Amino acid sequence: MFESTKDFEKELTTFSKSERATIINHINQYAQLFLTDKPALFRRLRRLHKLNLINDYESTLYSFKVSNSIRIILTVDEDPIFEQVIFTLFRVVRKTCALQAYDEIAESIYADFLAKEKQISVSISRD
């Protein structure tokens, strides 16, 4: 099952017709890989950096390369109860914006699960 955000839909319209066709083709190929060769799919997906989530949760946020200049930021979630896989398409961006988009989405969807760095305050007494 595919879900897409308004941001994804809006950004998709900013690409040329041929780029949109390539983007949609890649999405379909990746989804097909999930059914036929799941390890190959996950070898192609990238986590742009490790997210420290509480309670040993693991992020399902990924990026994948459509072309040298286009990246898609998405989640891939398996739902064993309903026996389905949900691909949520969050953003489609130029490579130069991918890390920023990834970070913004991570902060948005994992806000309650991101491990916060503990601040240590030190006071120095001068006697």
C-alpha atoms as a printed R data frame, in Angstrom:
    type eleno elety resid chain resno      x       y       z
1   ATOM     1    CA   MET     A     1  0.000   0.000   0.000
2   ATOM     2    CA   PHE     A     2  1.220   3.491  -0.843
3   ATOM     3    CA   GLU     A     3  0.527   6.659   1.070
4   ATOM     4    CA   SER     A     4  1.876  10.056   0.134
5   ATOM     5    CA   THR     A     5  2.011  13.362   1.923
6   ATOM     6    CA   LYS     A     6  0.884  16.700   0.558
7   ATOM     7    CA   ASP     A     7  4.552  17.752   0.462
8   ATOM     8    CA   PHE     A     8  5.400  14.762  -1.719
9   ATOM     9    CA   GLU     A     9  2.500  15.439  -4.077
10  ATOM    10    CA   LYS     A    10  3.368  19.139  -4.326
11  ATOM    11    CA   GLU     A    11  7.069  18.486  -4.908
12  ATOM    12    CA   LEU     A    12  6.330  15.847  -7.536
13  ATOM    13    CA   THR     A    13  4.612  18.487  -9.673
14  ATOM    14    CA   THR     A    14  7.800  20.590  -9.728
15  ATOM    15    CA   PHE     A    15  9.644  17.952 -11.756
16  ATOM    16    CA   SER     A    16  9.458  17.624 -15.519
17  ATOM    17    CA   LYS     A    17  7.093  15.091 -17.057
18  ATOM    18    CA   SER     A    18  9.954  12.709 -17.843
19  ATOM    19    CA   GLU     A    19 11.377  13.074 -14.305
20  ATOM    20    CA   ARG     A    20  7.939  12.341 -12.823
21  ATOM    21    CA   ALA     A    21  7.686   9.206 -14.959
22  ATOM    22    CA   THR     A    22 11.128   8.094 -13.756
23  ATOM    23    CA   ILE     A    23 10.195   8.791 -10.122
24  ATOM    24    CA   ILE     A    24  6.967   6.780 -10.361
25  ATOM    25    CA   ASN     A    25  8.751   3.966 -12.181
26  ATOM    26    CA   HIS     A    26 11.381   3.738  -9.432
27  ATOM    27    CA   ILE     A    27  8.736   3.706  -6.701
28  ATOM    28    CA   ASN     A    28  6.988   0.803  -8.419
29  ATOM    29    CA   GLN     A    29 10.288  -1.064  -8.897
30  ATOM    30    CA   TYR     A    30 11.185  -0.682  -5.235
31  ATOM    31    CA   ALA     A    31  7.745  -1.852  -4.138
32  ATOM    32    CA   GLN     A    32  8.032  -4.880  -6.408
33  ATOM    33    CA   LEU     A    33 11.433  -5.675  -4.903
34  ATOM    34    CA   PHE     A    34  9.789  -5.879  -1.493
35  ATOM    35    CA   LEU     A    35  7.676  -8.751  -2.793
36  ATOM    36    CA   THR     A    36 10.361 -10.535  -4.794
37  ATOM    37    CA   ASP     A    37 13.690  -9.774  -3.084
38  ATOM    38    CA   LYS     A    38 13.324  -7.921   0.211
39  ATOM    39    CA   PRO     A    39 17.077  -8.026   1.033
40  ATOM    40    CA   ALA     A    40 17.842  -6.376  -2.328
41  ATOM    41    CA   LEU     A    41 15.351  -3.620  -1.541
42  ATOM    42    CA   PHE     A    42 16.930  -2.842   1.818
43  ATOM    43    CA   ARG     A    43 20.408  -2.822   0.252
44  ATOM    44    CA   ARG     A    44 19.194   0.014  -1.996
45  ATOM    45    CA   LEU     A    45 17.517   2.040   0.724
46  ATOM    46    CA   ARG     A    46 19.724   4.349   2.779
47  ATOM    47    CA   ARG     A    47 19.465   5.856   6.209
48  ATOM    48    CA   LEU     A    48 21.086   9.234   5.826
49  ATOM    49    CA   HIS     A    49 22.222   9.025   9.434
50  ATOM    50    CA   LYS     A    50 21.454   7.020  12.549
51  ATOM    51    CA   LEU     A    51 18.540   8.223  14.630
52  ATOM    52    CA   ASN     A    52 18.807   7.591  18.361
53  ATOM    53    CA   LEU     A    53 15.333   6.494  19.390
54  ATOM    54    CA   ILE     A    54 14.269   5.595  22.911
55  ATOM    55    CA   ASN     A    55 13.368   2.063  24.036
56  ATOM    56    CA   ASP     A    56 15.478   0.502  21.266
57  ATOM    57    CA   TYR     A    57 12.948   1.500  18.619
58  ATOM    58    CA   GLU     A    58 14.292   1.324  15.098
59  ATOM    59    CA   SER     A    59 13.612   3.952  12.483
60  ATOM    60    CA   THR     A    60 11.872   2.935   9.271
61  ATOM    61    CA   LEU     A    61 12.831   6.224   7.590
62  ATOM    62    CA   TYR     A    62 14.884   5.836   4.434
63  ATOM    63    CA   SER     A    63 16.071   7.633   1.344
64  ATOM    64    CA   PHE     A    64 16.431   6.153  -2.090
65  ATOM    65    CA   LYS     A    65 18.139   7.338  -5.197
66  ATOM    66    CA   VAL     A    66 15.966   7.899  -8.256
67  ATOM    67    CA   SER     A    67 18.751   9.516 -10.284
68  ATOM    68    CA   ASN     A    68 22.000  11.330  -9.632
69  ATOM    69    CA   SER     A    69 20.018  14.411  -8.619
70  ATOM    70    CA   ILE     A    70 16.697  13.106  -7.192
71  ATOM    71    CA   ARG     A    71 15.997  11.414  -3.857
72  ATOM    72    CA   ILE     A    72 12.818  10.147  -2.242
73  ATOM    73    CA   ILE     A    73 12.387  10.190   1.538
74  ATOM    74    CA   LEU     A    74  9.990   7.488   2.733
75  ATOM    75    CA   THR     A    75  9.131   5.005   5.430
76  ATOM    76    CA   VAL     A    76  8.625   1.297   4.879
77  ATOM    77    CA   ASP     A    77  6.451  -0.255   7.565
78  ATOM    78    CA   GLU     A    78  5.419  -3.881   7.763
79  ATOM    79    CA   ASP     A    79  2.095  -4.556   9.439
80  ATOM    80    CA   PRO     A    80  1.969  -8.275  10.261
81  ATOM    81    CA   ILE     A    81 -1.522  -8.064  11.761
82  ATOM    82    CA   PHE     A    82 -3.073  -6.915   8.481
83  ATOM    83    CA   GLU     A    83 -0.371  -8.602   6.376
84  ATOM    84    CA   GLN     A    84  0.501  -5.470   4.471
85  ATOM    85    CA   VAL     A    85  3.425  -3.197   3.806
86  ATOM    86    CA   ILE     A    86  2.949   0.552   3.842
87  ATOM    87    CA   PHE     A    87  5.254   2.774   1.827
88  ATOM    88    CA   THR     A    88  4.736   6.348   3.001
89  ATOM    89    CA   LEU     A    89  6.216   8.823   0.535
90  ATOM    90    CA   PHE     A    90  7.156  11.954   2.470
91  ATOM    91    CA   ARG     A    91  9.280  14.004   0.106
92  ATOM    92    CA   VAL     A    92 10.813  13.928  -3.363
93  ATOM    93    CA   VAL     A    93 13.743  16.335  -3.490
94  ATOM    94    CA   ARG     A    94 16.940  17.240  -5.226
95  ATOM    95    CA   LYS     A    95 19.993  15.507  -3.786
96  ATOM    96    CA   THR     A    96 21.267  18.783  -2.306
97  ATOM    97    CA   CYS     A    97 18.134  19.052  -0.126
98  ATOM    98    CA   ALA     A    98 17.862  15.381   0.876
99  ATOM    99    CA   LEU     A    99 19.632  15.521   4.240
100 ATOM   100    CA   GLN     A   100 17.657  18.551   5.396
101 ATOM   101    CA   ALA     A   101 14.363  16.962   4.295
102 ATOM   102    CA   TYR     A   102 15.328  13.691   6.020
103 ATOM   103    CA   ASP     A   103 16.106  15.509   9.283
104 ATOM   104    CA   GLU     A   104 12.866  17.510   9.172
105 ATOM   105    CA   ILE     A   105 10.796  14.374   8.623
106 ATOM   106    CA   ALA     A   106 12.647  12.465  11.344
107 ATOM   107    CA   GLU     A   107 12.019  15.291  13.814
108 ATOM   108    CA   SER     A   108  8.357  15.385  12.825
109 ATOM   109    CA   ILE     A   109  7.508  11.679  12.933
110 ATOM   110    CA   TYR     A   110  9.814  10.658  15.779
111 ATOM   111    CA   ALA     A   111  9.487  13.751  18.007
112 ATOM   112    CA   ASP     A   112  8.312  11.695  20.994
113 ATOM   113    CA   PHE     A   113 10.852   8.912  20.417
114 ATOM   114    CA   LEU     A   114 14.104  10.764  19.800
115 ATOM   115    CA   ALA     A   115 16.587  10.204  22.600
116 ATOM   116    CA   LYS     A   116 17.561  13.557  24.026
117 ATOM   117    CA   GLU     A   117 21.159  14.248  24.916
118 ATOM   118    CA   LYS     A   118 21.439  14.951  28.616
119 ATOM   119    CA   GLN     A   119 22.896  18.336  29.386
120 ATOM   120    CA   ILE     A   120 25.446  18.442  32.153
121 ATOM   121    CA   SER     A   121 25.924  21.729  33.889
122 ATOM   122    CA   VAL     A   122 29.065  22.442  35.778
123 ATOM   123    CA   SER     A   123 29.501  25.243  38.215
124 ATOM   124    CA   ILE     A   124 32.911  26.284  39.378
125 ATOM   125    CA   SER     A   125 33.286  27.726  42.814
126 ATOM   126    CA   ARG     A   126 36.105  30.177  43.320
127 ATOM   127    CA   ASP     A   127 37.176  30.349  46.934
